[in-house]
């Protein structure tokens, strides 16, 4: 009997300790969020829809990253689906995801001049919201308000997605000078009917004056990595020269050199 009572006491003590530890972590997260929201001079960087979506949204999409002291603090994302805007906000502390706010906001239906019910894409309401608190990569609490739309599955794997978006934004932020210099059209010097265009972090290839394909890019220590969405192949080029007139790339696999001239 004494052993049973001792076991119950130990379990209760462990449970109370766990609850207190969790509460401390939640309070810390809320304090960190309050600090982030108090910043007034963010460096704001954005990703174009093509940079973070694999397929285009029905009613537009945007993703913004907010940097303070050279570190990402917050991401806001809006994706317009057929029936609703999906809004997600991610908070980071010391490069770790700490909080996610996710909302489904259906469009309000209004009657047009022909008596038809149509969605007003400028007017929405929050039908469903979920809040997710993270500590060291583990979710420690989840809260839900309302009910999810029947044809919109709530997102769950926020950690992997947040880290992926952070990687894309960090790449653009920390290499902003190189990306700025790359923007625009570059003619291939050996055949001026071939050219490339950089828009944001997307590279568009044109052969014989016709569009061929587009690749996503990232820059790693002076190496331009180009890859197709949903494809494991990566093409790597050393940026041998980049100024306002000439871009020289060296294929790290074939060692072939490609020289381009900037076109205004």
C-alpha positions, 0 to 999 in steps of 0.5 A: 500500500505504501508503495502504491501511495508513493507511486501516486505521489511521484506521478502527481509531482511529475505532472505538476512539474510538467504543467508548470514547466509548460506554462513557463515556456508559454509565457516566454513565447508570449513575451518574445512575440510581444517584443517582436511585435514592438519592433518598428524598423523591420527590413521587409523582404518578400517572395513573389508567388512563383518563388514560394508556390508550386502552383499559382493561387486562384486569387493571388498570394504574397509572402513577406519576411520581417528582419530585425538586426539581420535575423528573421523575426516574422513571416506573413503569408496570404494565399487566396483560394477559390473560396477563402483567404488563408492567412498564416503568421510565423514567429521566430526567436533565435532562428527557431519557430516559436508560434504560428497563427493560422486562419481560414477567412471565407469570402463574403457572398453578396448579390450583384446587379443581376441578382446572383450571389457572388463572392466579394474578395475584399470582404472576409470573416474568420471561420477557423483559427488555430494557434500553435506554440513551439519549443525547440522544434516540438509543439507544446500547445495547440488551440482551435477556434471555430470550424474548418471549412469542409473543402479546405484541409487545415495545415498541420506540418508548420515546422517543416514549411516554416523552415523552408520559407525561412531558408528561401527568405534568408537566401534572398536577404543575405544575398540581396546585393547579388540578386539586385545586380542579377535582375534584368535581361542578359544576352548570351555573348556567343549567340544573342538570340539566347538570353536569360532574365532574372526576376527576384530569385527566378531565372527564365531561360530563352533559346532562339528568342523563345521561352524555354523554361524557368528555374528557381535559384539560390546563392551559396558562397558565390555559387548560383544554384538553379533547379526546377520546382519539384525536381532533385536536379541542381545546376551549379555555377560559380559567379566568376564575374558580375558587374553592371555590364557583364555576367560570367558563370562557370558550370561547376560540373562541365567547367564550361564558361558562359558570358552574358551582356546586360541589356537595359 
